[in-house]
Amino acid sequence: MSLNRKPRDRSSRAPPQFQRDLDLTTTGLAWVVNGYTVTYGGALMLGGRLGDLLGRRRLFLTDLAIFALSSASAGWPSKPVYWSPAASSRASARHSSARRPCRW
């Protein structure tokens, strides 16, 4: 599957829900879809130009590092987490729909 196909697929499935949730008219909905399309096209052109200037490999590795760091920071807990087997058993007893406790 091509990467260029994904935004078009999303923009064809999501608009009816956008229209209901945001109470948009048909014209307003067209603006939303066009905004996504223009943003995606601009990002493609910017990425292509940066790849030409900096080198594709270096740009790919830089983007990969940025993605890894942002993913790690998004998953990092805001408060320290202390995990114990006792806390795990209490949590699973409280939530009967819990799968199974994490065993580190």
Backbone as a printed PyTorch tensor [residue, N CA C, xyz], in Angstrom:
tensor([[[  0.8400,  -1.1770,   0.0000],
         [  0.0000,   0.0000,   0.0000],
         [  0.8840,   1.2380,   0.0000]],

        [[  0.5390,   2.1840,  -0.7860],
         [  1.3080,   3.4080,  -0.9130],
         [  1.0040,   4.3610,   0.2410]],

        [[  2.0170,   5.1160,   0.6620],
         [  1.8040,   6.1020,   1.7170],
         [  0.8950,   7.2330,   1.2410]],

        [[  0.8940,   7.4850,  -0.0580],
         [  0.0690,   8.5680,  -0.5880],
         [ -1.4180,   8.2400,  -0.5340]],

        [[ -1.7600,   6.9940,  -0.3160],
         [ -3.1560,   6.6000,  -0.3300],
         [ -3.8510,   6.7890,   1.0170]],

        [[ -3.1020,   6.7500,   2.1010],
         [ -3.7110,   6.7940,   3.4320],
         [ -4.5140,   8.0550,   3.7240]],

        [[ -3.9770,   9.2640,   3.5200],
         [ -4.7910,  10.4430,   3.8350],
         [ -6.0730,  10.5190,   3.0250]],

        [[ -6.0230,  10.0860,   1.7770],
         [ -7.2360,  10.1180,   0.9620],
         [ -8.2750,   9.1530,   1.5270]],

        [[ -7.8200,   7.9870,   1.9990],
         [ -8.7550,   7.0330,   2.5980],
         [ -9.3690,   7.5930,   3.8660]],

        [[ -8.5320,   8.1980,   4.7050],
         [ -9.0470,   8.7560,   5.9560],
         [-10.0070,   9.8960,   5.6860]],

        [[ -9.6590,  10.7280,   4.7340],
         [-10.5080,  11.8930,   4.4930],
         [-11.8190,  11.5020,   3.8240]],

        [[-11.9170,  10.2890,   3.2950],
         [-13.1970,   9.8720,   2.7220],
         [-14.0780,   9.1630,   3.7480]],

        [[-13.4920,   8.6280,   4.8210],
         [-14.2870,   7.9380,   5.8420],
         [-14.6960,   8.8370,   6.9980]],

        [[-13.8350,   9.7650,   7.3820],
         [-14.0690,  10.5660,   8.5760],
         [-15.0510,  11.7240,   8.4180]],

        [[-15.1950,  12.3560,   7.2590],
         [-16.0360,  13.5510,   7.1790],
         [-17.4750,  13.4220,   7.6750]],

        [[-18.1870,  12.3280,   7.4320],
         [-19.5470,  12.2910,   7.9890],
         [-19.5710,  12.4210,   9.5090]],

        [[-18.5810,  11.8250,  10.1740],
         [-18.5220,  11.9490,  11.6350],
         [-18.1080,  13.3660,  12.0300]],

        [[-17.1390,  13.9720,  11.3080],
         [-16.7770,  15.3670,  11.5620],
         [-17.9920,  16.2660,  11.4250]],

        [[-18.7520,  16.0330,  10.3710],
         [-19.8990,  16.8850,  10.0900],
         [-20.9250,  16.7940,  11.2180]],

        [[-21.1650,  15.5830,  11.7110],
         [-22.1180,  15.4200,  12.8170],
         [-21.5820,  16.0270,  14.1020]],

        [[-20.3130,  15.6990,  14.4480],
         [-19.7570,  16.1360,  15.7210],
         [-19.5650,  17.6470,  15.8070]],

        [[-19.1410,  18.2590,  14.7190],
         [-18.8420,  19.6850,  14.7350],
         [-19.9660,  20.5430,  14.1680]],

        [[-21.0500,  19.9040,  13.7670],
         [-22.1990,  20.6180,  13.2220],
         [-21.7950,  21.4800,  12.0220]],

        [[-21.0750,  20.8760,  11.0670],
         [-20.5820,  21.5970,   9.8970],
         [-21.5640,  21.5160,   8.7410]],

        [[-21.5280,  22.5390,   7.9180],
         [-22.2710,  22.4920,   6.6590],
         [-21.4160,  21.7340,   5.6420]],

        [[-21.9630,  21.5070,   4.4710],
         [-21.2050,  20.8240,   3.4230],
         [-19.9990,  21.6590,   3.0090]],

        [[-20.1490,  22.9540,   2.9630],
         [-19.0360,  23.8420,   2.6190],
         [-17.9480,  23.7920,   3.6810]],

        [[-18.3450,  23.8180,   4.9440],
         [-17.3740,  23.7210,   6.0380],
         [-16.6290,  22.3980,   6.0190]],

        [[-17.3410,  21.3410,   5.6630],
         [-16.7180,  20.0210,   5.5710],
         [-15.6930,  19.9850,   4.4390]],

        [[-15.9930,  20.6550,   3.3330],
         [-15.0340,  20.7300,   2.2290],
         [-13.7630,  21.4550,   2.6650]],

        [[-13.9000,  22.4830,   3.5010],
         [-12.7270,  23.1800,   4.0110],
         [-11.8700,  22.2660,   4.8730]],

        [[-12.5050,  21.4390,   5.6650],
         [-11.7480,  20.4980,   6.5160],
         [-10.9490,  19.5290,   5.6560]],

        [[-11.5830,  18.9310,   4.6630],
         [-10.9110,  17.9660,   3.7920],
         [ -9.7970,  18.6500,   3.0080]],

        [[-10.0530,  19.8440,   2.4750],
         [ -9.0260,  20.5760,   1.7340],
         [ -7.8570,  20.9700,   2.6300]],

        [[ -8.1450,  21.2930,   3.8790],
         [ -7.0680,  21.6210,   4.8140],
         [ -6.1440,  20.4410,   5.0450]],

        [[ -6.7240,  19.2570,   5.2190],
         [ -5.9000,  18.0520,   5.3720],
         [ -5.0690,  17.7960,   4.1190]],

        [[ -5.6720,  17.9430,   2.9610],
         [ -4.9800,  17.6580,   1.7020],
         [ -3.8310,  18.6320,   1.4730]],

        [[ -4.0520,  19.9190,   1.7030],
         [ -3.0070,  20.9200,   1.4980],
         [ -1.8680,  20.7160,   2.5010]],

        [[ -2.2000,  20.4090,   3.7450],
         [ -1.1670,  20.1720,   4.7550],
         [ -0.3140,  18.9680,   4.3950]],

        [[ -0.9530,  17.8930,   3.9670],
         [ -0.2240,  16.6870,   3.5830],
         [  0.6630,  16.9600,   2.3650]],

        [[  0.1570,  17.6640,   1.3870],
         [  0.9510,  17.9970,   0.2110],
         [  2.1370,  18.8910,   0.5480]],

        [[  1.9300,  19.8420,   1.4270],
         [  3.0290,  20.7090,   1.8570],
         [  4.1070,  19.9440,   2.5990]],

        [[  3.6820,  18.9970,   3.4450],
         [  4.6560,  18.1780,   4.1720],
         [  5.4560,  17.3000,   3.2100]],

        [[  4.7980,  16.7780,   2.1780],
         [  5.5030,  15.9710,   1.1770],
         [  6.5450,  16.8090,   0.4280]],

        [[  6.1620,  18.0140,   0.0380],
         [  7.1060,  18.8640,  -0.6970],
         [  8.2720,  19.2900,   0.1930]],

        [[  7.9830,  19.6450,   1.4380],
         [  9.0400,  20.0380,   2.3600],
         [  9.9930,  18.8720,   2.6180]],

        [[  9.4510,  17.6850,   2.8310],
         [ 10.2980,  16.5110,   3.0480],
         [ 11.1530,  16.1820,   1.8430]],

        [[ 10.5930,  16.3220,   0.6530],
         [ 11.3640,  16.0760,  -0.5620],
         [ 12.4930,  17.0710,  -0.7380]],

        [[ 12.2030,  18.3330,  -0.4820],
         [ 13.2430,  19.3640,  -0.6190],
         [ 14.3370,  19.1720,   0.4180]],

        [[ 13.9570,  18.8800,   1.6650],
         [ 14.9650,  18.6370,   2.6980],
         [ 15.7940,  17.4030,   2.3600]],

        [[ 15.1650,  16.3890,   1.7890],
         [ 15.9080,  15.2090,   1.3610],
         [ 16.9200,  15.5390,   0.2820]],

        [[ 16.5710,  16.4460,  -0.6200],
         [ 17.5100,  16.8670,  -1.6580],
         [ 18.6740,  17.6630,  -1.0620]],

        [[ 18.3700,  18.5310,  -0.1030],
         [ 19.4170,  19.3850,   0.4620],
         [ 20.3260,  18.6510,   1.4420]],

        [[ 19.7410,  17.8680,   2.3290],
         [ 20.5040,  17.2430,   3.4090],
         [ 20.9210,  15.8070,   3.1210]],

        [[ 20.3220,  15.1950,   2.1600],
         [ 20.5860,  13.7900,   1.8820],
         [ 19.4620,  12.9400,   2.4570]],

        [[ 19.0160,  11.9930,   1.6660],
         [ 17.8540,  11.1950,   2.0830],
         [ 18.1400,  10.3550,   3.3170]],

        [[ 19.3240,   9.7490,   3.3520],
         [ 19.6570,   8.8740,   4.4810],
         [ 19.7350,   9.6650,   5.7850]],

        [[ 20.4330,  10.8050,   5.7550],
         [ 20.5670,  11.6030,   6.9690],
         [ 19.2080,  12.1180,   7.4400]],

        [[ 18.3700,  12.5440,   6.5090],
         [ 17.0410,  13.0260,   6.8700],
         [ 16.1980,  11.9020,   7.4570]],

        [[ 16.2880,  10.7110,   6.8550],
         [ 15.5320,   9.5670,   7.3720],
         [ 15.9690,   9.2260,   8.7910]],

        [[ 17.2830,   9.1600,   9.0360],
         [ 17.7750,   8.8210,  10.3680],
         [ 17.4310,   9.9060,  11.3910]],

        [[ 17.4710,  11.1690,  10.9790],
         [ 17.0790,  12.2540,  11.8760],
         [ 15.5980,  12.1600,  12.2270]],

        [[ 14.7600,  11.9370,  11.2190],
         [ 13.3240,  11.8000,  11.4660],
         [ 13.0170,  10.5810,  12.3370]],

        [[ 13.7590,   9.5120,  12.1230],
         [ 13.5760,   8.3060,  12.9300],
         [ 13.9190,   8.5760,  14.3930]],

        [[ 15.0070,   9.3130,  14.6270],
         [ 15.3930,   9.6580,  15.9960],
         [ 14.3520,  10.5720,  16.6430]],

        [[ 13.8440,  11.5470,  15.9010],
         [ 12.8130,  12.4460,  16.4340],
         [ 11.5570,  11.6540,  16.7850]],

        [[ 11.1650,  10.7330,  15.9010],
         [  9.9790,   9.9160,  16.1550],
         [ 10.1770,   9.0420,  17.3960]],

        [[ 11.3510,   8.4230,  17.5300],
         [ 11.6120,   7.5590,  18.6790],
         [ 11.5940,   8.3540,  19.9800]],

        [[ 12.2150,   9.5220,  19.9830],
         [ 12.2380,  10.3470,  21.1980],
         [ 10.8430,  10.8640,  21.5590]],

        [[ 10.0780,  11.2730,  20.5720],
         [  8.7260,  11.7650,  20.8760],
         [  7.8250,  10.6300,  21.3410]],

        [[  7.9860,   9.4410,  20.7840],
         [  7.1970,   8.2980,  21.2390],
         [  7.5650,   7.9260,  22.6660]],

        [[  8.8570,   7.9450,  22.9780],
         [  9.2940,   7.6180,  24.3380],
         [  8.8030,   8.6590,  25.3350]],

        [[  8.8460,   9.9380,  24.9500],
         [  8.3910,  10.9750,  25.8770],
         [  6.8750,  10.9290,  26.0640]],

        [[  6.1470,  10.5260,  25.0410],
         [  4.6920,  10.4240,  25.1830],
         [  4.3190,   9.2590,  26.0860]],

        [[  5.1130,   8.2080,  26.0870],
         [  4.8140,   7.0490,  26.9100],
         [  5.3780,   7.1230,  28.3170]],

        [[  6.2370,   8.0960,  28.5800],
         [  6.8540,   8.2210,  29.8940],
         [  5.8170,   8.7130,  30.9050]],

        [[  5.7260,   8.0720,  32.0610],
         [  4.7200,   8.5040,  33.0450],
         [  5.0730,   9.8640,  33.6340]],

        [[  4.0400,  10.6410,  33.9370],
         [  4.2730,  11.9720,  34.4970],
         [  4.6720,  11.9030,  35.9690]],

        [[  4.2510,  10.8480,  36.6710],
         [  4.6300,  10.6360,  38.0650],
         [  5.4330,   9.3470,  38.1520]],

        [[  6.3130,   9.2150,  39.1330],
         [  7.0360,   7.9540,  39.2750],
         [  6.0580,   6.8100,  39.5500]],

        [[  6.2910,   5.7050,  38.9170],
         [  5.4180,   4.5470,  39.0810],
         [  6.1980,   3.4660,  39.8060]],

        [[  5.6670,   3.0180,  40.9250],
         [  6.2850,   1.9360,  41.6700],
         [  5.3730,   0.7320,  41.5570]],

        [[  5.8660,  -0.3100,  40.9660],
         [  5.0410,  -1.4790,  40.6870],
         [  5.4090,  -2.5990,  41.6430]],

        [[  4.4020,  -3.2090,  42.2190],
         [  4.6520,  -4.3430,  43.1110],
         [  3.6250,  -5.4210,  42.8300]],

        [[  3.9390,  -6.6740,  43.1340],
         [  2.9580,  -7.7470,  42.9230],
         [  1.6800,  -7.5330,  43.7320]],

        [[  1.8030,  -6.9510,  44.9270],
         [  0.6150,  -6.7140,  45.7540],
         [ -0.3010,  -5.6920,  45.0770]],

        [[  0.2750,  -4.6490,  44.5430],
         [ -0.5330,  -3.6440,  43.8530],
         [ -1.1790,  -4.2500,  42.6230]],

        [[ -0.4670,  -5.1430,  41.9800],
         [ -1.0060,  -5.7940,  40.7990],
         [ -2.2110,  -6.6600,  41.1380]],

        [[ -2.1180,  -7.4150,  42.2120],
         [ -3.2450,  -8.2820,  42.5770],
         [ -4.4340,  -7.4610,  43.0440]],

        [[ -4.1820,  -6.3470,  43.7500],
         [ -5.2960,  -5.4860,  44.1680],
         [ -5.9790,  -4.8680,  42.9610]],

        [[ -5.1910,  -4.4400,  41.9830],
         [ -5.7620,  -3.8180,  40.7900],
         [ -6.6000,  -4.8240,  40.0100]],

        [[ -6.1300,  -6.0600,  39.8880],
         [ -6.8990,  -7.0370,  39.1310],
         [ -8.1430,  -7.4710,  39.9040]],

        [[ -8.0920,  -7.4410,  41.2320],
         [ -9.2780,  -7.7720,  42.0140],
         [-10.3290,  -6.6710,  41.8930]],

        [[ -9.8530,  -5.4140,  41.8140],
         [-10.7800,  -4.2990,  41.6860],
         [-11.4460,  -4.2720,  40.3220]],

        [[-10.6900,  -4.5740,  39.3050],
         [-11.1940,  -4.5180,  37.9360],
         [-11.3190,  -5.9340,  37.4020]],

        [[-12.4820,  -6.4550,  37.4530],
         [-12.6550,  -7.8420,  37.0190],
         [-12.4090,  -8.0060,  35.5260]],

        [[-12.5110,  -6.9220,  34.7490],
         [-12.2850,  -7.0240,  33.3270],
         [-10.8200,  -6.8720,  32.9590]],

        [[ -9.9510,  -6.6490,  33.9630],
         [ -8.5230,  -6.5180,  33.6830],
         [ -7.9770,  -7.8310,  33.1510]],

        [[ -7.0860,  -7.7370,  32.2010],
         [ -6.5610,  -8.9460,  31.5830],
         [ -5.7090,  -9.7250,  32.5740]],

        [[ -4.4630,  -9.4280,  32.6320],
         [ -3.6030, -10.0510,  33.6280],
         [ -2.5540,  -9.0340,  34.0330]],

        [[ -2.0530,  -9.1130,  35.2330],
         [ -1.1220,  -8.1080,  35.7070],
         [  0.1950,  -8.1570,  34.9330]],

        [[  0.8120,  -7.0140,  34.8470],
         [  2.1010,  -6.9230,  34.1800],
         [  3.1620,  -7.5680,  35.0560]],

        [[  3.9280,  -8.4860,  34.5190],
         [  4.9570,  -9.1770,  35.2930],
         [  6.3140,  -8.7180,  34.8070]],

        [[  6.9260,  -7.8150,  35.5610],
         [  8.2360,  -7.3100,  35.1940],
         [  9.2080,  -8.0450,  35.9590]]])
